[in-house]
Amino acid sequence: MAASSRNQGLTFVEPRPYLPAVIDLPTDCECVLLFDGLCHLCDGGVRFVVAHDQAERIHFAPIQGELGRRLYAEQGLDADAPNTMLLVTREQVFHASDAVIEIARRLGGAWKLAVLGKVIPRGLRDAAYFFVARNRYRWFGKHETCLMPTPELRRRMLA
């Protein structure tokens, strides 16, 4: 059972650290990033990953889509009120600040230096992550519906 914590009146459920084999990732796909497809900040993060993941190892699925909803729910999270992105690999699920660090590590190059962020205790990193997550719609805006992906992103979207 996933553990939960309370933070300023909101309940955040920590995803289980391992995901049973629920999807067959394409052979060229090391992982899938589940993101809030209504969030401007999250869309910007996806565009950043697309621009910097030259090997195209990271694929994407909006939490509002069928696959995203299912994988999010399997981690004990509510897809109707997403509060964290998830990076799903064949062996493990990363969430919140761990997902950000793992994404940067997988981008390679100088981005690998993001692993130095792990010297900051996870509780502090996640507190900052969830502070931004709680305010992301107010600060960056929200789409009414998921945007149509660019052709480059469409190739890497999993339904």
HUNOR-V921436 format. One record per backbone hydrogen bond with DSSP energy under -1.0 kcal/mol. CO is the residue of the C=O (numbers start at 0). NH is the residue of the N-H. E is the energy in kcal/mol with one decimal. If there is no record, write none. Layout:
co=CO nh=NH e=E
co=CO nh=NH e=E
This chain:
co=2 nh=13 e=-3.0
co=4 nh=11 e=-2.5
co=6 nh=9 e=-2.0
co=9 nh=6 e=-2.6
co=11 nh=4 e=-2.3
co=16 nh=92 e=-1.6
co=19 nh=21 e=-1.0
co=25 nh=28 e=-2.2
co=30 nh=58 e=-2.5
co=31 nh=87 e=-3.0
co=32 nh=60 e=-2.1
co=33 nh=85 e=-1.7
co=34 nh=62 e=-3.2
co=35 nh=38 e=-1.3
co=37 nh=142 e=-3.5
co=38 nh=42 e=-2.4
co=39 nh=43 e=-2.3
co=40 nh=44 e=-2.0
co=41 nh=45 e=-2.3
co=42 nh=46 e=-2.6
co=43 nh=47 e=-2.1
co=44 nh=48 e=-2.3
co=45 nh=49 e=-2.7
co=46 nh=50 e=-2.2
co=47 nh=51 e=-1.6
co=48 nh=52 e=-2.3
co=51 nh=53 e=-1.4
co=52 nh=55 e=-1.7
co=56 nh=29 e=-1.9
co=56 nh=30 e=-1.3
co=58 nh=32 e=-3.0
co=59 nh=157 e=-3.1
co=60 nh=34 e=-1.6
co=61 nh=64 e=-1.8
co=64 nh=68 e=-2.9
co=65 nh=69 e=-2.0
co=66 nh=70 e=-2.7
co=67 nh=71 e=-2.5
co=68 nh=72 e=-2.6
co=69 nh=73 e=-2.2
co=71 nh=76 e=-2.0
co=72 nh=75 e=-2.2
co=77 nh=80 e=-1.5
co=84 nh=95 e=-1.1
co=85 nh=33 e=-3.2
co=86 nh=93 e=-2.6
co=87 nh=31 e=-2.4
co=91 nh=88 e=-3.0
co=93 nh=86 e=-2.7
co=94 nh=97 e=-1.3
co=95 nh=99 e=-1.7
co=96 nh=100 e=-2.3
co=97 nh=101 e=-2.4
co=98 nh=102 e=-2.6
co=99 nh=103 e=-2.2
co=100 nh=104 e=-2.4
co=101 nh=105 e=-2.1
co=102 nh=106 e=-1.3
co=107 nh=110 e=-1.3
co=108 nh=111 e=-1.5
co=109 nh=112 e=-1.8
co=110 nh=113 e=-2.1
co=111 nh=114 e=-2.0
co=112 nh=115 e=-2.2
co=113 nh=116 e=-2.4
co=114 nh=117 e=-2.0
co=115 nh=118 e=-1.8
co=116 nh=119 e=-1.7
co=120 nh=124 e=-2.3
co=121 nh=125 e=-3.4
co=122 nh=126 e=-1.8
co=123 nh=127 e=-2.0
co=124 nh=128 e=-2.4
co=125 nh=129 e=-3.2
co=126 nh=130 e=-1.7
co=127 nh=131 e=-2.0
co=128 nh=132 e=-2.6
co=129 nh=133 e=-2.4
co=130 nh=134 e=-1.0
co=134 nh=138 e=-2.7
co=135 nh=139 e=-2.7
co=136 nh=140 e=-1.4
co=140 nh=39 e=-1.5
co=149 nh=153 e=-3.2
co=150 nh=154 e=-1.5
co=152 nh=155 e=-1.4
co=153 nh=156 e=-1.0
co=155 nh=59 e=-2.6
co=158 nh=66 e=-1.1
